[in-house]
Each structure stands twice: as structure tokens, then as C-alpha cells.
Amino acid sequence: MASCLGRIVRSHNHVVQRRPLASTSSLRHFSASSTALARRAKAEEKLTADQAFDLLDDEYDDDDTTSGGHLMLRQQRQVLYYLRLIEHEMPKLVAPINGTTLTAYRKPFVPPTPATPVIVRSLDYAGEEHPATAKRVIVASIDDLPLRDAAAVHKFKLLAGPRWTPNPPADAGISVFDIWRNGYIKISCEDFPKPAMNLKWASDTLDRLVAEANDTSDTFKNVPIDLRHVRSKIKKAKQGDHLRGRIFNRPTLMDFPSEWLPRRNS
């Protein structure tokens, strides 16, 4: 180890001598610092070169497994962990606890109705701490919101701005076969440290937008809907939908006459 360190220091000094420097004083300073570092390294080392080679020459005592064996053992421990959960925790779901079974708390899945139009999306990193886990996103269909009339819908779209899109967001959890109608609004917040605080702000913002849209003092009926954010997003996708007015009107096989389609050989 000492001989290797000496070779490293000598090669480093050799490179420094061939490097063009501004003055000889800086070269002397660098050489002195290199020598001091070498002396400090020699003083701090605990093993000599012979002792290091003796450690490498030690015979394997067959007291450990290989890296692949450790990976296999870790997989087995994971399987055993879940088997213990099945054996000891699953019976608690049906066993009576204080006279009541946990199955009594099960709730059947009920699809969302117009009375619950808001879809909440959250992020999770398998229990690990991450700044994005506090973020909350809400998505709602404009037709499911308690808007007064068509003028309120138009005003709501203007107030929402780029948060409104005629098509559902890709990560909103809405079926691609759902009818778009008046579009969707998406509001997200990650400014607060707690998830409930971010969700509360987004919900309150949606309530304020609905209340302002239902205000009849000014309907903004002469202001057109701004679709620049929609065109910019489609143009950035580079799918050709921004050409010749094909925004959300891309032709499909359903637009061709059935007699033009190739017939499948039976």
C-alpha cells in the first residue's frame, strides 16, 4: 500500500512539472503541499504493504455464501414475511373482535355520481418520504358542477383559463370513452406541507370559481374562449393534429365508408 501511494504521488508530481504554470512560486507551493499530503497519508495508514497482501492471501473458510446466495436469501425472507401476514393477520378480517367482525366495515364500490363530481389524485412512493407526496390534484367535469346556465358555463371556462381543457386530462382517471361535452377542469396544489391543506385549497378554489361563474353581474358573453394552451400542447406532442384544423378531429377508421375498408378473409 505504501509503495502504491508513493507511485501515485510521484506520478502526480510528474504531471505538475510538465504543466505550464504562471510562475515558479506556485509550483513550489504545490510541490510543498503534495509532500505534506503524502507525509500525512503515510502517518495515518494502519497497515503496511506486506500486511495488506497477507489479507488478500487469506484462504476462504467456507463461512459465508456468495452474493447470489444473499440475494436468494433476501427473496426468501420477503416471501416468508408475506406468508406470516397471511397466516396471522388475514384471520383477523373475519374473526370477531369485541363482538364485531371487520367484514361489517366493508363498503361496496359505488361509481361516482353527479353528486360527487370531484376526482382527487395523490402521489405515493411506496411509503418513502418525497416532496411530491403532499401534492393533491382535483379534476371535475364542467357538466357535473352546479352551474346555473350556459352563460355560467361560458364564464367558468374563461375564469379557469389554462386549467380548463375540452378533453379529460390523461392522468385524471377518466375513461377515454367518456363524452367530453363542456370539458374538464384540473386544479393542483403543492404549496402547503400537509396533503389535507393542499386539497382544501384546491377545493376552495373550485368553489370560488363556481360562485363567481354563477354571478350574473357580468357574464362576459362577448369574450371568446382562449384555446392557445390547447393548441400549444397539441403542437408540442408533434402528432400532426395541429394541421388543417384537426384539433380533436383526427380522422379514424370510423370516418371511412364501410365498403372502403378491407374485408377480413374468412
C-alpha positions, 0 to 999 in steps of 0.5 A: 500500500505504501509503495502504491501511494508513493507511485501515485504521488510521484506520478502526480508530481510528474504531471505538475512539472510538465504543466505550464504554470504562471510562475515558479512560486506556485509550483513550489507551493504545490510541490510543498503541499503534495509532500505534506499530503503524502507525509500525512497519508503515510502517518495515518495508514494502519497497515503496511504493504506486506500486511495488506497482501497477507489479507488478500492471501487469506484462504476462504473458510467456507463461512459465508455464501456468495452474493447470489446466495444473499440475494436468494436469501433476501427473496426468501425472507420477503416471501416468508414475511408475506406468508406470516401476514397471511397466516396471522393477520388475514384471520383477523378480517373475519374473526370477531373482535369485541363482538364485531367482525371487520367484514361489517366495515366493508363498503361496496364500490359505488361509481361516482355520481353527479353528486360527487363530481370531484376526482382527487389524485395523490402521489405515493412512493411506496411509503418513502418520504418525497416532496411530491407526496403532499401534492393533491390534484382535483379534476371535475367535469364542467357538466357535473358542477352546479352551474346555473346556465350556459352563460355560467358555463361560458364564464367558468371556462374563461375564469379557469383559463389554462386549467380548463381543457375540452378533453379529460386530462390523461392522468385524471382517471377518466375513461377515454370513452367518456363524452367530453361535452363542456370539458374538464377542469384540473386544479393542483396544489403543492404549496402547503406541507400537509396533503389535507391543506393542499386539497382544501385549497384546491377545493376552495378554489373550485368553489370560488370559481363556481360562485363567481361563474354563477354571478350574473353581474357580468357574464362576459358573453362577448369574450371568446374562449382562449384555446392557445394552451390547447393548441400549444400542447397539441403542437408540442406532442408533434402528432400532426393534429395541429394541421388543417384544423384537426384539433380533436378531429383526427380522422379514424377508421370510423370516418371511412365508408364501410365498403372502403375498408378491407374485408377480413378473409374468412 
